């Protein structure tokens, strides 16, 4: 999403009036000479993760406890979007990091980037280009190109990264299938999946890797051109090398510039954000050699072990909706799935969790009974023997 120039004026004026103090690199926020100098907004705050962690080795550790999805699988679209809408910029950032950390080795290998925080920054740059990280007022609840109807337009997209419908399995068959990233689960195109911010992030990252595979195997690209053209593919649907820089200037190269803002100015973990075409100190990142920042590690299609790439959350038997608890909502969802499978579905992890009686036989009425007995304290443990 392109950031309108007037937002800089409004934001600057509002912050002067309220005397809100933010960290903005070299800019003196006490005196704003013109809107063109304003290049970031939001507020600084403490990181949410344990700062003693070795981020390079361990990641941030999912301090907000995000699960496979951010919302119950049986929640309505309105409920899902309301939850996303209330997310702060900081929460939006950590939701991205959760998915990056879960698939770190795969992402690092395919994109040729060994530094975890540079990958964090890159996806913040992508999120800034697409949704301005929610602008501090819409969270991850941002949708585009939906006017033609549900999943009709290939540009119909949602979430922080504006993940398009084409990323999902079972979308319109006229769209090019994105089935070349077997290491990451491909969610089906349903409303509960499309609008869930964690799944949207998962599928957006997977979409970037979809184009990375094409760049490496079909286009024979090397170095930073793999991620640069993967970003172009994310935006246009085509990742072949363009003949001139104009195809990259306002998207892939701008994402690289914004990524450097987050990385170099210390705004990976707070509520501060920038936007497309921001002026001021952002100009120092819009250089001809901006991609030198990415480094020279060669992207690779080398095999990555499944244990490093597959979602592998701890099984919580009975937790059909994957919200971390076993309660009446899980019983209801299992019953709904059995009675109306075309309307109600479980995620892959939800299916594993719900199979809590006669393990391995799929979701049956016996599983619903087992969950009900557990809720009523008629049994102490799940799964049933």
Protein Blocks (a to p, Z undefined) as FASTA:
>chain_A
ZZdfklmmmmmmmmmmnopacdehjacfkbcfbfklpcbecjddddfbdfkbcfklnono
omnopafbfbdfkbcfklmmmmmmmpcfklmmmmmmmmmmmmmmmmmmmnopabfklmmm
mmmmmmmmmnononopnojadcehklnoghkamklcgdjkopafklpghiafkbccdfkb
mkbccddddfklmmpmklmmmmmmmmmmmmmmmmmmmnopahjllmmmmmmmmmnopacd
cfbfklmmmmmmmmmmmmmmmmmnopammcbdcdehiahjllmmmcfklmmmnopadcdf
bdcdfklmgccddcdehilnonopacfklmmmmmmmmmmmmlpccdfklmmmmmmghghi
apafklmmmmmmmmnopafbdcdZZ
